[in-house]
Amino acid sequence: MKSKMIKIYEQGPINVLKIEESEVNALSQDEVLIEHSYVGLNFIDINQRNGTYPLKTLPSIMGMEGSGIIVETGPNVTKFKVGDKVTHCMNLGSYSQFMKLNQNRVIKLNQEVDLKIAAASTLQGLTAQYLVNESFKLEQHHTALIHAAAGGVGQILCQWAKNIGAKVIGTISTKEKEDIAKQNGCDYTINYLKEDFVKKTLEFTSNNGIDVIYDSVGKDTFLKGISCLAPKGRIVSFGVSSGPIEPININKLRSFSGSVVTGGLNTHIKDSDVMQKNADIFF
Amino acid sequence: MITNKDIKINIDKIYFIDDIQEAQSMLEKRLSKGSIVLKF
C-alpha cells in the first residue's frame, strides 16, 4: 500500500516541503494504521520546518496532528478496532495519508465527532485544557491576558476562560481579528501594533495588574509582560511564534512573588489514559 | 463556526495536501482567522 506524504530533507524556507509517495511498512504488534481524513496545521509545524525547533532525524515526514479511521490493527492492539474514528497529536509524521502509531498515542472519538473538527482542534483543545487547568488554575475572579487571541489556540482559550467566568483581555493585530477575539469571549482587546499592551493592560485592570498571561508569542511579548503582572501573577509561556525568549532575570519577579511557567503539550499527554480523559472533556 | 460541546471551532480554510506550501505560508504570515486543515 502506498501513502502520500509531505517530507523535508533539510530545515529551511517553505520550499523544503516535498510531496512524495512511499510504501507503508508492516505494523508492529502494538501499532494501529490510521487512514487520515484531515490533518491539522499548527505553528509547531512552522518551527520544525524552519529550524526554530530541532528535529531528531532528517529526512522527516512533517505534521503533528491528524484525524481519520483505523484501517488495520497489530495483533496486541486492545484499544481499537478497524473502523474506529480517531484523532491524535504531537506525533511527528501526520502530513501523510496513512500513519502507523502505537495504540497508546491515539485518541478514540465518538462516532458523532466531525473529523474536520477533530483535526482542527485536538492539539489546540488539549493545549487550552492544560493551560487553564494545570499551568495556572484559572478561576472566575481572575483576569487573563491572552496573546494572539484570534489564533487557533487563542480562540479556544478565550472561550474557555470566558466559560470559567474570568475577565479576558486579548491581543490582536487587525480590526478583523479584534472582531474574532470579541466573538470568542474577549472583554477587551489590544491591537499590539498600535498600542502598548503593558500600558493598556494596566489601564483595563485599574493598575492592579493581570493574574495570568498565556503567551504563545515569545520574544516580542514575554519579558515585557512581567511589567503588567499582578502580585502572585504568572506568565505561562507555551510558544515562541515571534522567536526564542531572551534569558530572564528572576529578580524581576521576586518583589511581587511573580512566577513563570513553561508549557509543552507532550508532558501533559504522556500518559495515554490522561490524554484520552482530557480529550473526552473537550470532544 | 461549528459547535463542539461548549467550544466553537472556527475552521478558516481547508487545503488539499498538495497545497501544503500555501497553507503553511498563510499560517506563518499569521493571515489565518482560525484553524487551517489539510485534506486528502
Interface residues (C-beta under 8 A of the other chain):
Chain A: K4 I6 I14 N15 L17 I19 H36 S37 Y38 V39 G40 L41 N42 F43 D45 I46 R49 N50 Y95 Q97 V113 D114 K116 I117 A119 A120 S121 Q124 G125 A128 A148 A150 G151 G152 Q155 I156 Q159 W160 N163 S173 E176 K177 I180 Q183 N184 S241 F282 F283
Chain B: M1 I2 N4 K5 D6 I7 K8 I9 N10 I11 I14 I17 D18 I20 Q21 A23 Q24 S25 L27 E28 R30 S32 K33 G34 S35 I36 V37 L38 K39 F40
